[in-house]
Amino acid sequence: MNGLMNRYKNSLKNTPKPILPSKLQKTRLDLKGLMAYAKNQNVSPADLSEQEKKQFIFS
């Protein structure tokens, strides 16, 4: 059991600290616009290119 406890303690040491919400970058996604654009293109939103998706992401 001692070996398991040592592995557990080592894993805790290597676990990164949590990221506070105040440190996260604020971004917004126009999901309604993205869905309408995908429907207009007759594709699913997952099939859109990254460039097309980036049109609907705002910082």
All heavy atoms as TSV, in Angstrom:
chain	resi	resn	atom	element	x	y	z
A	1	MET	N	N	0.821	-1.202	0.000
A	1	MET	CA	C	0.000	0.000	0.000
A	1	MET	C	C	0.863	1.262	0.000
A	1	MET	O	O	0.461	2.281	-0.509
A	1	MET	CB	C	-0.928	-0.041	1.215
A	1	MET	CG	C	-1.965	1.020	1.226
A	1	MET	SD	S	-3.271	0.614	0.076
A	1	MET	CE	C	-4.492	1.749	0.592
A	2	ASN	N	N	2.045	1.166	0.580
A	2	ASN	CA	C	2.927	2.322	0.665
A	2	ASN	C	C	3.339	2.809	-0.723
A	2	ASN	O	O	3.445	4.006	-0.965
A	2	ASN	CB	C	4.159	1.980	1.503
A	2	ASN	CG	C	4.956	3.216	1.866
A	2	ASN	OD1	O	4.424	4.312	1.834
A	2	ASN	ND2	N	6.206	3.035	2.210
A	3	GLY	N	N	3.573	1.878	-1.660
A	3	GLY	CA	C	3.944	2.271	-3.020
A	3	GLY	C	C	2.832	3.041	-3.702
A	3	GLY	O	O	3.080	4.003	-4.430
A	4	LEU	N	N	1.589	2.609	-3.486
A	4	LEU	CA	C	0.455	3.315	-4.081
A	4	LEU	C	C	0.326	4.724	-3.511
A	4	LEU	O	O	0.032	5.675	-4.235
A	4	LEU	CB	C	-0.841	2.541	-3.838
A	4	LEU	CG	C	-1.018	1.247	-4.608
A	4	LEU	CD1	C	-2.306	0.548	-4.173
A	4	LEU	CD2	C	-1.051	1.514	-6.094
A	5	MET	N	N	0.558	4.856	-2.222
A	5	MET	CA	C	0.452	6.170	-1.590
A	5	MET	C	C	1.554	7.105	-2.100
A	5	MET	O	O	1.299	8.291	-2.338
A	5	MET	CB	C	0.539	6.018	-0.074
A	5	MET	CG	C	0.008	7.196	0.650
A	5	MET	SD	S	-1.697	7.471	0.141
A	5	MET	CE	C	-2.300	8.341	1.497
A	6	ASN	N	N	2.748	6.576	-2.320
A	6	ASN	CA	C	3.836	7.403	-2.855
A	6	ASN	C	C	3.513	7.861	-4.271
A	6	ASN	O	O	3.756	9.020	-4.623
A	6	ASN	CB	C	5.157	6.629	-2.851
A	6	ASN	CG	C	5.733	6.508	-1.455
A	6	ASN	OD1	O	5.433	7.316	-0.589
A	6	ASN	ND2	N	6.551	5.500	-1.243
A	7	ARG	N	N	2.985	6.958	-5.085
A	7	ARG	CA	C	2.605	7.335	-6.449
A	7	ARG	C	C	1.512	8.405	-6.431
A	7	ARG	O	O	1.534	9.341	-7.225
A	7	ARG	CB	C	2.118	6.108	-7.225
A	7	ARG	CG	C	3.242	5.236	-7.694
A	7	ARG	CD	C	2.818	4.042	-8.491
A	7	ARG	NE	N	1.624	4.212	-9.287
A	7	ARG	CZ	C	0.913	3.226	-9.788
A	7	ARG	NH1	N	1.258	1.974	-9.574
A	7	ARG	NH2	N	-0.163	3.457	-10.513
A	8	TYR	N	N	0.563	8.269	-5.502
A	8	TYR	CA	C	-0.517	9.255	-5.383
A	8	TYR	C	C	0.040	10.618	-4.992
A	8	TYR	O	O	-0.300	11.644	-5.595
A	8	TYR	CB	C	-1.543	8.779	-4.356
A	8	TYR	CG	C	-2.603	9.802	-4.032
A	8	TYR	CD1	C	-3.582	10.123	-4.967
A	8	TYR	CD2	C	-2.625	10.462	-2.806
A	8	TYR	CE1	C	-4.549	11.062	-4.687
A	8	TYR	CE2	C	-3.588	11.395	-2.522
A	8	TYR	CZ	C	-4.549	11.702	-3.461
A	8	TYR	OH	O	-5.500	12.632	-3.190
A	9	LYS	N	N	0.928	10.655	-4.017
A	9	LYS	CA	C	1.502	11.924	-3.572
A	9	LYS	C	C	2.343	12.567	-4.674
A	9	LYS	O	O	2.314	13.782	-4.853
A	9	LYS	CB	C	2.333	11.711	-2.315
A	9	LYS	CG	C	1.483	11.441	-1.091
A	9	LYS	CD	C	2.312	11.232	0.151
A	9	LYS	CE	C	1.434	10.922	1.344
A	9	LYS	NZ	N	2.226	10.673	2.556
A	10	ASN	N	N	3.081	11.755	-5.429
A	10	ASN	CA	C	3.864	12.290	-6.541
A	10	ASN	C	C	2.966	12.847	-7.632
A	10	ASN	O	O	3.280	13.873	-8.245
A	10	ASN	CB	C	4.783	11.209	-7.121
A	10	ASN	CG	C	5.963	10.922	-6.217
A	10	ASN	OD1	O	6.364	11.770	-5.427
A	10	ASN	ND2	N	6.506	9.729	-6.322
A	11	SER	N	N	1.842	12.175	-7.885
A	11	SER	CA	C	0.922	12.688	-8.902
A	11	SER	C	C	0.311	14.015	-8.463
A	11	SER	O	O	0.068	14.895	-9.286
A	11	SER	CB	C	-0.167	11.669	-9.222
A	11	SER	OG	O	-1.094	11.570	-8.162
A	12	LEU	N	N	0.069	14.184	-7.173
A	12	LEU	CA	C	-0.452	15.454	-6.665
A	12	LEU	C	C	0.569	16.577	-6.835
A	12	LEU	O	O	0.208	17.710	-7.159
A	12	LEU	CB	C	-0.852	15.335	-5.200
A	12	LEU	CG	C	-2.121	14.543	-4.896
A	12	LEU	CD1	C	-2.362	14.503	-3.392
A	12	LEU	CD2	C	-3.323	15.129	-5.600
A	13	LYS	N	N	1.847	16.247	-6.643
A	13	LYS	CA	C	2.898	17.258	-6.812
A	13	LYS	C	C	2.999	17.712	-8.261
A	13	LYS	O	O	3.303	18.861	-8.545
A	13	LYS	CB	C	4.245	16.695	-6.366
A	13	LYS	CG	C	4.373	16.505	-4.879
A	13	LYS	CD	C	5.722	15.903	-4.539
A	13	LYS	CE	C	5.804	15.552	-3.070
A	13	LYS	NZ	N	7.060	14.864	-2.732
A	14	ASN	N	N	2.740	16.797	-9.206
A	14	ASN	CA	C	2.873	17.101	-10.626
A	14	ASN	C	C	1.606	17.670	-11.242
A	14	ASN	O	O	1.617	18.064	-12.404
A	14	ASN	CB	C	3.288	15.842	-11.398
A	14	ASN	CG	C	4.661	15.363	-10.988
A	14	ASN	OD1	O	5.510	16.156	-10.606
A	14	ASN	ND2	N	4.871	14.066	-11.038
A	15	THR	N	N	0.525	17.713	-10.484
A	15	THR	CA	C	-0.737	18.248	-10.993
A	15	THR	C	C	-0.664	19.769	-11.016
A	15	THR	O	O	-0.299	20.392	-10.017
A	15	THR	CB	C	-1.912	17.796	-10.095
A	15	THR	OG1	O	-1.919	16.376	-10.043
A	15	THR	CG2	C	-3.240	18.305	-10.614
A	16	PRO	N	N	-0.998	20.396	-12.146
A	16	PRO	CA	C	-0.940	21.868	-12.194
A	16	PRO	C	C	-2.024	22.493	-11.323
A	16	PRO	O	O	-3.049	21.873	-11.028
A	16	PRO	CB	C	-1.173	22.187	-13.666
A	16	PRO	CG	C	-1.850	20.996	-14.235
A	16	PRO	CD	C	-1.409	19.817	-13.420
A	17	LYS	N	N	-1.762	23.708	-10.928
A	17	LYS	CA	C	-2.732	24.459	-10.119
A	17	LYS	C	C	-3.939	24.819	-10.975
A	17	LYS	O	O	-3.834	24.962	-12.190
A	17	LYS	CB	C	-2.092	25.742	-9.569
A	17	LYS	CG	C	-0.897	25.509	-8.690
A	17	LYS	CD	C	-1.293	24.912	-7.379
A	17	LYS	CE	C	-0.059	24.754	-6.502
A	17	LYS	NZ	N	-0.246	23.827	-5.443
A	18	PRO	N	N	-5.110	24.990	-10.359
A	18	PRO	CA	C	-6.293	25.387	-11.135
A	18	PRO	C	C	-6.142	26.796	-11.684
A	18	PRO	O	O	-5.437	27.638	-11.127
A	18	PRO	CB	C	-7.434	25.318	-10.112
A	18	PRO	CG	C	-6.793	25.315	-8.783
A	18	PRO	CD	C	-5.410	24.793	-8.952
A	19	ILE	N	N	-6.806	27.043	-12.809
A	19	ILE	CA	C	-6.806	28.370	-13.430
A	19	ILE	C	C	-8.028	29.122	-12.932
A	19	ILE	O	O	-9.154	28.627	-13.025
A	19	ILE	CB	C	-6.839	28.243	-14.963
A	19	ILE	CG1	C	-5.623	27.482	-15.457
A	19	ILE	CG2	C	-6.913	29.623	-15.604
A	19	ILE	CD1	C	-5.667	27.155	-16.923
A	20	LEU	N	N	-7.793	30.296	-12.398
A	20	LEU	CA	C	-8.888	31.104	-11.880
A	20	LEU	C	C	-9.698	31.695	-13.030
A	20	LEU	O	O	-9.137	32.066	-14.068
A	20	LEU	CB	C	-8.344	32.229	-10.997
A	20	LEU	CG	C	-7.568	31.778	-9.759
A	20	LEU	CD1	C	-6.965	32.987	-9.055
A	20	LEU	CD2	C	-8.462	31.009	-8.818
A	21	PRO	N	N	-11.011	31.804	-12.857
A	21	PRO	CA	C	-11.843	32.390	-13.921
A	21	PRO	C	C	-11.418	33.810	-14.293
A	21	PRO	O	O	-11.558	34.218	-15.436
A	21	PRO	CB	C	-13.245	32.373	-13.324
A	21	PRO	CG	C	-13.227	31.287	-12.314
A	21	PRO	CD	C	-11.819	31.279	-11.771
A	22	SER	N	N	-10.872	34.556	-13.352
A	22	SER	CA	C	-10.441	35.920	-13.649
A	22	SER	C	C	-9.235	35.945	-14.589
A	22	SER	O	O	-8.973	36.948	-15.242
A	22	SER	CB	C	-10.090	36.652	-12.351
A	22	SER	OG	O	-9.040	35.976	-11.674
A	23	LYS	N	N	-8.508	34.838	-14.695
A	23	LYS	CA	C	-7.338	34.760	-15.556
A	23	LYS	C	C	-7.668	34.259	-16.966
A	23	LYS	O	O	-6.825	34.300	-17.848
A	23	LYS	CB	C	-6.283	33.822	-14.949
A	23	LYS	CG	C	-5.798	34.238	-13.594
A	23	LYS	CD	C	-5.003	35.516	-13.663
A	23	LYS	CE	C	-4.489	35.861	-12.280
A	23	LYS	NZ	N	-3.855	37.148	-12.218
A	24	LEU	N	N	-8.884	33.784	-17.177
A	24	LEU	CA	C	-9.272	33.276	-18.484
A	24	LEU	C	C	-9.549	34.423	-19.444
A	24	LEU	O	O	-10.034	35.478	-19.055
A	24	LEU	CB	C	-10.524	32.404	-18.367
A	24	LEU	CG	C	-10.365	31.092	-17.607
A	24	LEU	CD1	C	-11.719	30.404	-17.471
A	24	LEU	CD2	C	-9.397	30.181	-18.314
A	25	GLN	N	N	-9.232	34.190	-20.711
A	25	GLN	CA	C	-9.497	35.198	-21.733
A	25	GLN	C	C	-10.991	35.208	-22.045
A	25	GLN	O	O	-11.615	34.166	-22.194
A	25	GLN	CB	C	-8.709	34.870	-22.995
A	25	GLN	CG	C	-8.873	35.875	-24.097
A	25	GLN	CD	C	-8.105	35.469	-25.341
A	25	GLN	OE1	O	-7.536	34.397	-25.414
A	25	GLN	NE2	N	-8.107	36.335	-26.322
A	26	LYS	N	N	-11.546	36.380	-22.130
A	26	LYS	CA	C	-12.973	36.520	-22.408
A	26	LYS	C	C	-13.207	36.433	-23.913
A	26	LYS	O	O	-12.707	37.251	-24.672
A	26	LYS	CB	C	-13.493	37.863	-21.897
A	26	LYS	CG	C	-13.209	38.139	-20.438
A	26	LYS	CD	C	-14.139	37.415	-19.538
A	26	LYS	CE	C	-14.019	37.933	-18.135
A	26	LYS	NZ	N	-13.560	37.030	-17.167
A	27	THR	N	N	-13.933	35.422	-24.345
A	27	THR	CA	C	-14.290	35.291	-25.753
A	27	THR	C	C	-15.778	35.014	-25.844
A	27	THR	O	O	-16.382	34.451	-24.931
A	27	THR	CB	C	-13.521	34.153	-26.449
A	27	THR	OG1	O	-13.770	32.940	-25.760
A	27	THR	CG2	C	-12.035	34.416	-26.470
A	28	ARG	N	N	-16.353	35.423	-26.945
A	28	ARG	CA	C	-17.773	35.184	-27.185
A	28	ARG	C	C	-17.915	34.480	-28.518
A	28	ARG	O	O	-17.127	34.689	-29.438
A	28	ARG	CB	C	-18.549	36.490	-27.202
A	28	ARG	CG	C	-18.537	37.214	-25.875
A	28	ARG	CD	C	-19.361	38.453	-25.936
A	28	ARG	NE	N	-18.995	39.222	-27.138
A	28	ARG	CZ	C	-19.215	40.490	-27.316
A	28	ARG	NH1	N	-19.806	41.179	-26.395
A	28	ARG	NH2	N	-18.864	41.102	-28.422
A	29	LEU	N	N	-18.928	33.652	-28.617
A	29	LEU	CA	C	-19.210	32.913	-29.834
A	29	LEU	C	C	-20.628	33.226	-30.258
A	29	LEU	O	O	-21.566	33.081	-29.472
A	29	LEU	CB	C	-19.055	31.405	-29.591
A	29	LEU	CG	C	-19.520	30.472	-30.688
A	29	LEU	CD1	C	-18.639	30.635	-31.926
A	29	LEU	CD2	C	-19.484	29.037	-30.222
A	30	ASP	N	N	-20.774	33.670	-31.493
A	30	ASP	CA	C	-22.098	33.920	-32.063
A	30	ASP	C	C	-22.623	32.589	-32.608
A	30	ASP	O	O	-22.521	32.306	-33.796
A	30	ASP	CB	C	-22.013	34.980	-33.163
A	30	ASP	CG	C	-23.366	35.281	-33.788
A	30	ASP	OD1	O	-24.401	34.858	-33.233
A	30	ASP	OD2	O	-23.379	35.944	-34.846
A	31	LEU	N	N	-23.144	31.763	-31.717
A	31	LEU	CA	C	-23.582	30.425	-32.093
A	31	LEU	C	C	-24.782	30.478	-33.030
A	31	LEU	O	O	-24.859	29.696	-33.985
A	31	LEU	CB	C	-23.918	29.612	-30.847
A	31	LEU	CG	C	-24.225	28.146	-31.056
A	31	LEU	CD1	C	-23.079	27.443	-31.749
A	31	LEU	CD2	C	-24.532	27.478	-29.733
A	32	LYS	N	N	-25.686	31.397	-32.789
A	32	LYS	CA	C	-26.860	31.527	-33.666
A	32	LYS	C	C	-26.441	31.884	-35.082
A	32	LYS	O	O	-26.936	31.310	-36.055
A	32	LYS	CB	C	-27.810	32.583	-33.104
A	32	LYS	CG	C	-29.103	32.710	-33.865
A	32	LYS	CD	C	-30.030	33.720	-33.198
A	32	LYS	CE	C	-31.325	33.846	-33.970
A	32	LYS	NZ	N	-32.222	34.826	-33.354
A	33	GLY	N	N	-25.492	32.814	-35.206
A	33	GLY	CA	C	-24.989	33.193	-36.518
A	33	GLY	C	C	-24.237	32.055	-37.191
A	33	GLY	O	O	-24.366	31.842	-38.398
A	34	LEU	N	N	-23.474	31.309	-36.411
A	34	LEU	CA	C	-22.730	30.165	-36.948
A	34	LEU	C	C	-23.672	29.101	-37.472
A	34	LEU	O	O	-23.479	28.572	-38.579
A	34	LEU	CB	C	-21.819	29.579	-35.874
A	34	LEU	CG	C	-21.017	28.342	-36.258
A	34	LEU	CD1	C	-19.948	28.705	-37.271
A	34	LEU	CD2	C	-20.406	27.710	-35.042
A	35	MET	N	N	-24.712	28.804	-36.722
A	35	MET	CA	C	-25.684	27.792	-37.137
A	35	MET	C	C	-26.428	28.248	-38.392
A	35	MET	O	O	-26.658	27.446	-39.309
A	35	MET	CB	C	-26.676	27.505	-36.006
A	35	MET	CG	C	-26.040	26.943	-34.754
A	35	MET	SD	S	-25.295	25.347	-35.014
A	35	MET	CE	C	-26.714	24.336	-35.070
A	36	ALA	N	N	-26.799	29.515	-38.445
A	36	ALA	CA	C	-27.502	30.037	-39.622
A	36	ALA	C	C	-26.597	29.997	-40.853
A	36	ALA	O	O	-27.040	29.642	-41.946
A	36	ALA	CB	C	-27.977	31.462	-39.351
A	37	TYR	N	N	-25.321	30.347	-40.673
A	37	TYR	CA	C	-24.371	30.319	-41.783
A	37	TYR	C	C	-24.185	28.888	-42.301
A	37	TYR	O	O	-24.188	28.656	-43.510
A	37	TYR	CB	C	-23.026	30.890	-41.325
A	37	TYR	CG	C	-21.959	30.860	-42.387
A	37	TYR	CD1	C	-21.939	31.794	-43.405
A	37	TYR	CD2	C	-20.957	29.896	-42.367
A	37	TYR	CE1	C	-20.956	31.773	-44.383
A	37	TYR	CE2	C	-19.973	29.855	-43.336
A	37	TYR	CZ	C	-19.974	30.801	-44.343
A	37	TYR	OH	O	-19.004	30.765	-45.309
A	38	ALA	N	N	-24.047	27.932	-41.387
A	38	ALA	CA	C	-23.869	26.537	-41.790
A	38	ALA	C	C	-25.113	26.025	-42.517
A	38	ALA	O	O	-25.006	25.315	-43.527
A	38	ALA	CB	C	-23.569	25.675	-40.570
A	39	LYS	N	N	-26.272	26.396	-42.023
A	39	LYS	CA	C	-27.520	25.971	-42.677
A	39	LYS	C	C	-27.622	26.581	-44.070
A	39	LYS	O	O	-28.051	25.918	-45.021
A	39	LYS	CB	C	-28.715	26.382	-41.820
A	39	LYS	CG	C	-30.027	25.861	-42.327
A	39	LYS	CD	C	-31.160	26.212	-41.375
A	39	LYS	CE	C	-32.472	25.672	-41.879
A	39	LYS	NZ	N	-33.579	25.997	-40.976
A	40	ASN	N	N	-27.207	27.838	-44.205
A	40	ASN	CA	C	-27.234	28.513	-45.496
A	40	ASN	C	C	-26.267	27.853	-46.486
A	40	ASN	O	O	-26.526	27.822	-47.684
A	40	ASN	CB	C	-26.881	29.991	-45.314
A	40	ASN	CG	C	-27.143	30.801	-46.554
A	40	ASN	OD1	O	-27.929	30.412	-47.402
A	40	ASN	ND2	N	-26.486	31.944	-46.643
A	41	GLN	N	N	-25.160	27.317	-45.976
A	41	GLN	CA	C	-24.168	26.641	-46.811
A	41	GLN	C	C	-24.522	25.167	-47.046
A	41	GLN	O	O	-23.804	24.464	-47.756
A	41	GLN	CB	C	-22.779	26.712	-46.158
A	41	GLN	CG	C	-22.253	28.116	-45.955
A	41	GLN	CD	C	-21.979	28.821	-47.266
A	41	GLN	OE1	O	-21.492	28.224	-48.205
A	41	GLN	NE2	N	-22.303	30.100	-47.325
A	42	ASN	N	N	-25.596	24.695	-46.411
A	42	ASN	CA	C	-26.050	23.301	-46.497
A	42	ASN	C	C	-25.003	22.301	-45.992
A	42	ASN	O	O	-24.795	21.245	-46.583
A	42	ASN	CB	C	-26.471	22.933	-47.924
A	42	ASN	CG	C	-27.701	23.695	-48.364
A	42	ASN	OD1	O	-28.613	23.933	-47.575
A	42	ASN	ND2	N	-27.730	24.095	-49.621
A	43	VAL	N	N	-24.330	22.665	-44.897
A	43	VAL	CA	C	-23.374	21.770	-44.251
A	43	VAL	C	C	-23.612	21.839	-42.743
A	43	VAL	O	O	-24.285	22.745	-42.243
A	43	VAL	CB	C	-21.902	22.158	-44.557
A	43	VAL	CG1	C	-21.587	22.003	-46.028
A	43	VAL	CG2	C	-21.589	23.555	-44.098
A	44	SER	N	N	-23.058	20.873	-42.024
A	44	SER	CA	C	-23.145	20.936	-40.570
A	44	SER	C	C	-22.051	21.878	-40.060
A	44	SER	O	O	-21.039	22.079	-40.743
A	44	SER	CB	C	-22.975	19.548	-39.957
A	44	SER	OG	O	-21.654	19.102	-40.114
A	45	PRO	N	N	-22.226	22.459	-38.879
A	45	PRO	CA	C	-21.202	23.366	-38.352
A	45	PRO	C	C	-19.827	22.702	-38.213
A	45	PRO	O	O	-18.808	23.355	-38.362
A	45	PRO	CB	C	-21.756	23.779	-36.987
A	45	PRO	CG	C	-23.225	23.613	-37.122
A	45	PRO	CD	C	-23.428	22.451	-38.053
A	46	ALA	N	N	-19.783	21.419	-37.956
A	46	ALA	CA	C	-18.505	20.709	-37.824
A	46	ALA	C	C	-17.767	20.636	-39.157
A	46	ALA	O	O	-16.539	20.505	-39.181
A	46	ALA	CB	C	-18.744	19.312	-37.282
A	47	ASP	N	N	-18.483	20.724	-40.266
A	47	ASP	CA	C	-17.865	20.634	-41.585
A	47	ASP	C	C	-17.334	21.971	-42.094
A	47	ASP	O	O	-16.687	22.014	-43.140
A	47	ASP	CB	C	-18.859	20.064	-42.602
A	47	ASP	CG	C	-19.222	18.625	-42.303
A	47	ASP	OD1	O	-18.393	17.920	-41.682
A	47	ASP	OD2	O	-20.326	18.209	-42.683
A	48	LEU	N	N	-17.593	23.054	-41.373
A	48	LEU	CA	C	-17.075	24.357	-41.776
A	48	LEU	C	C	-15.571	24.404	-41.541
A	48	LEU	O	O	-15.049	23.762	-40.630
A	48	LEU	CB	C	-17.748	25.475	-40.977
A	48	LEU	CG	C	-19.233	25.698	-41.228
A	48	LEU	CD1	C	-19.778	26.716	-40.237
A	48	LEU	CD2	C	-19.489	26.148	-42.648
A	49	SER	N	N	-14.871	25.187	-42.342
A	49	SER	CA	C	-13.425	25.332	-42.157
A	49	SER	C	C	-13.155	26.185	-40.919
A	49	SER	O	O	-14.033	26.907	-40.428
A	49	SER	CB	C	-12.796	25.980	-43.387
A	49	SER	OG	O	-13.202	27.328	-43.489
A	50	GLU	N	N	-11.929	26.112	-40.423
A	50	GLU	CA	C	-11.550	26.905	-39.257
A	50	GLU	C	C	-11.677	28.402	-39.548
A	50	GLU	O	O	-12.074	29.173	-38.691
A	50	GLU	CB	C	-10.124	26.573	-38.826
A	50	GLU	CG	C	-9.967	25.196	-38.233
A	50	GLU	CD	C	-10.772	25.005	-36.962
A	50	GLU	OE1	O	-10.792	25.928	-36.119
A	50	GLU	OE2	O	-11.387	23.944	-36.826
A	51	GLN	N	N	-11.355	28.798	-40.750
A	51	GLN	CA	C	-11.448	30.203	-41.139
A	51	GLN	C	C	-12.902	30.676	-41.088
A	51	GLN	O	O	-13.189	31.782	-40.632
A	51	GLN	CB	C	-10.871	30.405	-42.529
A	51	GLN	CG	C	-10.805	31.852	-42.945
A	51	GLN	CD	C	-10.161	32.017	-44.309
A	51	GLN	OE1	O	-9.856	31.042	-44.974
A	51	GLN	NE2	N	-9.964	33.248	-44.723
A	52	GLU	N	N	-13.832	29.832	-41.551
A	52	GLU	CA	C	-15.249	30.200	-41.503
A	52	GLU	C	C	-15.739	30.274	-40.064
A	52	GLU	O	O	-16.510	31.170	-39.712
A	52	GLU	CB	C	-16.077	29.180	-42.281
A	52	GLU	CG	C	-15.860	29.233	-43.779
A	52	GLU	CD	C	-16.566	28.115	-44.519
A	52	GLU	OE1	O	-16.463	26.949	-44.089
A	52	GLU	OE2	O	-17.230	28.421	-45.524
A	53	LYS	N	N	-15.285	29.372	-39.221
A	53	LYS	CA	C	-15.708	29.383	-37.816
A	53	LYS	C	C	-15.176	30.602	-37.086
A	53	LYS	O	O	-15.857	31.160	-36.217
A	53	LYS	CB	C	-15.213	28.119	-37.118
A	53	LYS	CG	C	-15.899	26.857	-37.577
A	53	LYS	CD	C	-15.295	25.655	-36.886
A	53	LYS	CE	C	-15.781	24.355	-37.473
A	53	LYS	NZ	N	-15.133	23.190	-36.871
A	54	LYS	N	N	-13.952	31.035	-37.411
A	54	LYS	CA	C	-13.344	32.171	-36.731
A	54	LYS	C	C	-14.098	33.473	-36.969
A	54	LYS	O	O	-13.954	34.420	-36.192
A	54	LYS	CB	C	-11.884	32.332	-37.169
A	54	LYS	CG	C	-10.982	31.292	-36.551
A	54	LYS	CD	C	-9.540	31.514	-36.954
A	54	LYS	CE	C	-8.658	30.441	-36.340
A	54	LYS	NZ	N	-7.251	30.617	-36.712
A	55	GLN	N	N	-14.914	33.533	-38.009
A	55	GLN	CA	C	-15.716	34.730	-38.271
A	55	GLN	C	C	-16.719	34.978	-37.150
A	55	GLN	O	O	-17.177	36.109	-36.975
A	55	GLN	CB	C	-16.478	34.586	-39.581
A	55	GLN	CG	C	-15.623	34.463	-40.808
A	55	GLN	CD	C	-16.468	34.204	-42.046
A	55	GLN	OE1	O	-17.649	34.551	-42.087
A	55	GLN	NE2	N	-15.862	33.583	-43.046
A	56	PHE	N	N	-17.054	33.951	-36.385
A	56	PHE	CA	C	-18.107	34.058	-35.380
A	56	PHE	C	C	-17.561	34.070	-33.949
A	56	PHE	O	O	-18.323	33.997	-33.002
A	56	PHE	CB	C	-19.092	32.896	-35.548
A	56	PHE	CG	C	-19.728	32.895	-36.915
A	56	PHE	CD1	C	-19.234	32.094	-37.934
A	56	PHE	CD2	C	-20.796	33.713	-37.185
A	56	PHE	CE1	C	-19.802	32.113	-39.191
A	56	PHE	CE2	C	-21.382	33.738	-38.452
A	56	PHE	CZ	C	-20.877	32.933	-39.458
A	57	ILE	N	N	-16.235	34.165	-33.791
A	57	ILE	CA	C	-15.602	34.234	-32.474
A	57	ILE	C	C	-15.131	35.652	-32.248
A	57	ILE	O	O	-14.409	36.224	-33.061
A	57	ILE	CB	C	-14.432	33.233	-32.361
A	57	ILE	CG1	C	-14.947	31.808	-32.551
A	57	ILE	CG2	C	-13.726	33.395	-31.022
A	57	ILE	CD1	C	-13.857	30.763	-32.579
A	58	PHE	N	N	-15.511	36.242	-31.108
A	58	PHE	CA	C	-15.161	37.614	-30.768
A	58	PHE	C	C	-14.459	37.644	-29.426
A	58	PHE	O	O	-14.825	36.917	-28.504
A	58	PHE	CB	C	-16.411	38.499	-30.706
A	58	PHE	CG	C	-17.226	38.459	-31.966
A	58	PHE	CD1	C	-18.344	37.656	-32.055
A	58	PHE	CD2	C	-16.843	39.210	-33.060
A	58	PHE	CE1	C	-19.103	37.613	-33.217
A	58	PHE	CE2	C	-17.581	39.172	-34.229
A	58	PHE	CZ	C	-18.714	38.366	-34.303
A	59	SER	N	N	-13.460	38.503	-29.293
A	59	SER	CA	C	-12.736	38.642	-28.014
A	59	SER	C	C	-13.293	39.780	-27.220
A	59	SER	O	O	-13.802	40.712	-27.693
A	59	SER	CB	C	-11.265	38.868	-28.262
A	59	SER	OG	O	-10.703	37.772	-28.916
